Amino acid sequence: MIVQVTTESLGTYSPTEQIALVRELRPEAASIALREIVPDAAHEAAFANLLYWMRRERIFPQIILYDRADMERLVEFHRRGLLAAEEILLLFVLGRYTTDQQSQPADLIQFLANVPHGFTHWPVCAFGRQEAACAVDTALMGGNVRVGFENNLHLPNGDVAESNAELVLAVTEHLRVLGLPVSTADMQREALALWSCSPTTACTTSSSTISPALCIGVCESYESPIEHWLKAKRRVFTGDQAFGAYLLQEALKADFDPAFLMEMVLDHGPLTPLGLAGLDPDPPIVPILFNCVQPPMPTMRRCCQFGKFLGEVIRRYDGAERVAILATGGISHDIATPRMGMVNRAFDETLLQLMEAGEPEAVVKYATDEVHTAGNGAKEIRIWMAAMGAAGGLPFKRAYYKAINDWYTGIGIGHFGRNSQAAVETVNG
């Protein structure tokens, strides 16, 4: 369960008091009514500071919008950089606390016509007896839903609901009949982690307001995981500072401009494969992070170019006897969208086939042109582009592939090598 407080007060509390509530409670999530917390321009700076603070403290915000005017203000704040991120969770409210309020699914149009490009997380709540109809239409249009007693007391058939759970069950049953996924609290946490984590596939930095296209770790050690909800044992990996510093210096000489971090907490990206590799003792690591979440992102071609550079300088390095490059990141997958669990197997197969054919230009072009069809998580294949560049023309061998809908992703494993005899296994299902 995610416990979310609200600052919504219907004029009872001032913006300063609403902000103080969030800062003092430090909840996991907080719902904020835009028109109440920013009644005029004089309160804009305090609102922006609150959002940056919430992101740093990993508190998920939800911005409540009541009408088109609220939506237009939000768009303007986004344009001016006041939202602390390229995307933020929105709540569209259909209706008001008025007698006999009856919302209609068509009420959603005023919001959708103005949603900023790239905003994919927008729940809807609706007042009145058509709450369930509004919820189902919202899900069909790509949104999420909020159902509860404060907005409506009636089931779709007109009966008075005996409990809040009965209202929720009525909506979820409709969604399942339509084949739409119903997420759990942990699934929502994973989606919302895009807000609180830095925009990389492999770490969260000490400053989540920084969004480097590329970042090299030069830490003595790396804790993991950053995700408090991940069911994995906390570990500390040893860092290779000398190797990290060498890569950083060589990158700058080669006209790349990576950021670097001396404090870093890793997420499931490196933790999972390192934990399953059976390495004992753990080898020292140097995380290299690519922005695969927060626009603007490095291009597929640029990632491949950096990988090529990386392979060349690693081959020249004499400070380690052996170096393995581990490229993490899923292939097709969606997080917290109506397509969650709907793996694009055709995209995955085509990408893997092009890689096996040894056609890096075709791989880069396909990834660039088609990644949008494979879900918001498929942007992580930038790291695959880097691995392909680092391989320096070595053939790619697929070891395993399966589209696992219950895991919400296409799972692919392979490696580059001259004399690789890895068996290729593609599992149907």
N, C-alpha and C positions, 0 to 999 in steps of 0.2 A: 504494500500500500504506500502511495505517495501522499504525504500530508502537506496540503497547500493552504496557506492563509490568504486572506484578501485584505487589501487596503480600502476597498470599496465601502464608503460610509454614508452615501446619499446626503452629503453636506454636513455630516455631524462633526468630522474631524478635519483639521487643516492639512495642507500638503506637508508641512513640517512634521506634524504628528503622525501622518501616514508613513513617512520615510523613517521616522524614529521607530515605529512598530517593527518594520522589516529588519532594521539594524540591530534592535535589541533581541528579537526572537530568533534570528538567524534560522529560518525554516528551510526545509529542503526545496520548497517552491513557494512563490508568492504571486498572487493575481493582483494587477494594478490597473485601476480605471484611469485612462489617459486624461480625460477631461477634468477629473478631480485632483490628480496629482500635479497636472500642469494647467491650471486654470488660465494662465496668461504667460507672456514672454518672460516675466520676471522669475518664473519658476523653472525655466528650461534647463539652466545650468545644474540646479540641484537634482533634477530628474536624470540628466545624463550622468552625473557623478554617481547616483544611486545604481544605475545599470552597470557602470564599469566596476563598482564595488561588488555588486552581486555576481558578476562574472568571475571576478578574482576569488570570491568566497565560494564559488560553485553553488550558487542559489539560482534555481531556474525561474525566470520571470515569465509572466503571461500578461500581455497588454490587452485590457478590455476596451473594445470599441463598440459604440452604440449606434452609429449611423455613418453616412457618407462623409459628413464633416469631420468626424473623428478619424476616419480612414485617410482623408486627404491631409490632415495634420500629421498623422503617422508617416505618410509617404514623404512629406516635407522634412520631418525629423531624420528619416532614413537618408535622404539626399544630403543633408547637412552633417551626417556622421554622428548624430546624437544617440544612436541606439547601441553602441559598443560592439556591434556585430553586423555582418551582411544580412543575417536572418535572425528573427526573433519570433517566439511563439505568440500568436494572436488569438483572441477570443472574440468572435462576432456574436453580438447579442441581438436576437430578433425579438423586438417588442420591449415593453417596459413594465414596471410595477404599477399598472393601472387596472381598474375594474373591467372585467370581461375582455381583457387583451387576448386576441387570437392571432398568433403569428402564422404566416404562410411561407412555404418553401421559396416563393418568388422574392421574399424580403431579402434573401441572400445576395441577389444580383448587385445591389448597390455597393456591397463590399468587394465582390469578386472583380468587378469592373475596374477596381483601383488597386488591387494587390500588387506590391512591387515584384518585379521579376525575380524568381528564385526563392520566394517565400513559399514553403511547402507545408508548414505546420500551422494549421488554423482550425481549431475546434469551433463549434457553434453550439450555442444554447438558445432555446426558443421558449417563449411564454405561450401558454394556452394549450388547448386540447389537441392541437396538431403537432405537438412536440415530437412525437415519434416519426411523423411524416417528414418534418423538417430534418430530423436526424438522419433518416435513411437517404434523403436527397443529398444531404451534405456529404455523406460517405461516398455516394455514387459520383459526386463531383470532385472527389479527391481530398476531402477534409476529414477531420475527426469530430467526435460528438461529445457533448456533456449533457447528462440527464440527471434531474434531481427535483425534489419536492418544492423547492423555492419557486420554480417556474410553472409547475403543472402538477395536478393531483390525479389526472385521469389516464387510464390505459387506452390504447388505440380503439378498443370496442366501446368506449364511453364509460366503463365502470370505474369507480373510484379505487385507486390502488391501495392495497393494504400496507405496503411498505415501499421504501425507496428501491429496495432490491428488485421488487416486482416491475417497477418502471424500467430499470436497467435491463432486466432479463427480456422484457418485451422487445426492446430495441435490438439487443444482441441476437435474438432469434431471427429477426428480420434480416440482419446483416449476414448471418450464416447461410440463410436460404439463398441469398444473392451471391454467395461465394466470396464475401468480403471478409478480410481477416479482422479478428478482435484481439487487440494487444493486451499484454499483461503489464503490471507495474514495472517489472524489470526491463521489458522491451521499451517502454516509454523513457525509462532512465537512460537507456543506451542512445535513444534518439536525441534526448535533451542534452546528453553529454557533449554534443556538438557545440552547444552554447558555452559550457563551462571549461571544456578542454581547449588547448591550443590547436590551431588548424593543421595538424599533422597526423600521420597515420601511426606514429610510433611513440609519441610522448605528450605530456602536458608540461609546459614550462612554468617557471615561477611567475611569469607575467603573461596572463592569457589575453592581454590586449595587443600583443605583438604577433604578427602573422607573416613570418619570413617564408619566401618561396622555398628556401633550402636552408637547412641548419645542421651543423656538425657538433656532436657532443665531445667535450674535452673534460669530462668529469672523472674523479677518482672512483666513484661508484654510482650505481643507478638503482634506486628502489623501484619496485613494481608489485602490483599494478596500481594505476591511478584510480581505476573504477572501484568505488567502495562496494558496489553491488556484485562484482565479479566473484564467482565461487572458485577462487584460486588462492593458494597459499602465498603470502607475501614473501618476496625474495629480494636480495640485494646482489646485483651483478657487479663484478669488478670491471672498472674502466681501464682502458689503455690510453692515458693522457698523451704520451709521447707520439703514439700513432695518430691520434686525433689531431694534435697540433701540426704534425707533418702534413696530413691531408688538407687542413685548413690553409696552411702556408702555400702549398702547391696549387690549391684551387685559386687563390688570389693571384698567383703568378700567371695562371692560365686564363685570366680575365673572367673567372666566375666570382660571384660575390656572396658567398654563404654567410649566414649568421652563425654564431657559435654560442654554446651554453656551458657554463661550469656548474650548474645545478639543473637536474632533470629527473623527472619521474616517468617511467615508461608505462605504456598501457598494454593491452592484450596482444598488440601486434607482434612485438618481439618476445613477450613473456611466453606465449603459447608454444611457438616452435622451439624456443630454447629449452623450455621445460620438458618437451616431448622428445628431444633429440638424444637423451640418455648420455649427455656429456658429464664426465666426472673426473677431475674437478671442472667447474665451469671455466671456460676460456675467457680472457679479457675481451671486452667488446667496445666498439665505437659506433654508436647509433648515428645514422645519417637520415635526416627527416625531410620528407617532401610534403608540401602543402597540398593535401588532397581533399580539403573540406571547404576552405574559406576563399571565395573569389577575391582578387584574381589569382589563378593558379598557374604554375609553370606549364608550358605547353608539353605535349607528349614528346615532340622533337627535342626540346631543350633538356628534358629528363634523360632521353637517350644519349644526347651529347655529353651530359655530365657523367653518365655511366661509362661512356667510352674513355673520358679523361680519367675516371676513377680506376678503371682497369689498368690503364697505362702507368699511373703513378704507384699503384700497389705492386705491379710487377718490378718496379725499380726500387722498392723499399727493402732495405736489408736489415730491418730491426725485428723481423719475425720470420720464422722458418716456413710457416704455412698460414695463409689467410683465406678464409671462406667468406663469400658474400651471400648473405641470406636476405632475399627480397620477400617481404611479407605484404599482405593486402589481398582482399578478396577479388574475385572476378565479378560476375553479375550479382548484385544484391541491392535491395532497397531497405531503408530504415525508416519506419514510422510513416509510410505512405500506404495508400490502398493496394499498391503492388507488392507489399511486403510478403515474402514467401513465394512470389511468382518469378522463379529464376528464368533468365533468358538464355536457355541452353544453346540456341543457335549462335548467339554472339560469342559465347564461351568457346564453342567448337571451332568457329571460324578463326578466332584469335589464336587458339592453340595450333590449328593446322597451318596458319601462316608462319607462326614461329618455328614449327617443325620443318617447314619448307625452306627455312633459311632466307627469308625475304624481309629484312629489317625495314626497308622503305615502305613495303606494303603493310607491315605490322603497324608502323607509326601512323600511316594514313588511315588505316581501318580504325585504329583506336581513337584517333582524332575525330573522324567523321561519325562513328557509330556509338561511342561510349554513352551518349545520352539515352540510348535505347536499353541500356543494361542496368539502369537504376542509379540512385544517387550515391551508392557505395562503390560503384564500379570505377569511380574516379581514382581509386587506389591503384589501378593498373599503371599509373605513372611510374610506380616503383618497378614494375615488370619491364617497362621501357628502359629504365636505368640498368637493370640486370642484363638485359639484352645488349646494351651498349658496352657494358663492362666485359662481357664474354668475348668481345673482339672477333666475332665471326665463328666462334665455336658452335657446333650444332646443338640444337635444343632437343632434349628427349622428354617426352611426356611420360610420367610414371603412373599418374592416377588422375581420373576426373569423374566427378559425380555431381549432378544437380540435386542438392539436398534441400528440399522445400521446408522441412521441419527446422532446418538450421538457417533458413532464409538466404542461402547463398550457393553459388556454384563453387565447389571445392576442386582446385587444380594444383597438382604438384609436378614439378619437373626440374631438370637441371641441364646445365651446359657442360659439355666435355668432349674430348676428341674420341675416346674409345669407350664411350658409355654403352653398356649393354642392358640398360634398365628396361624391364618389361613394361609395355604400354598397357594400361588397364583403363577402359572406359566402362563405367557401371551404369546400366540403365535403371531408371526408377526415379 
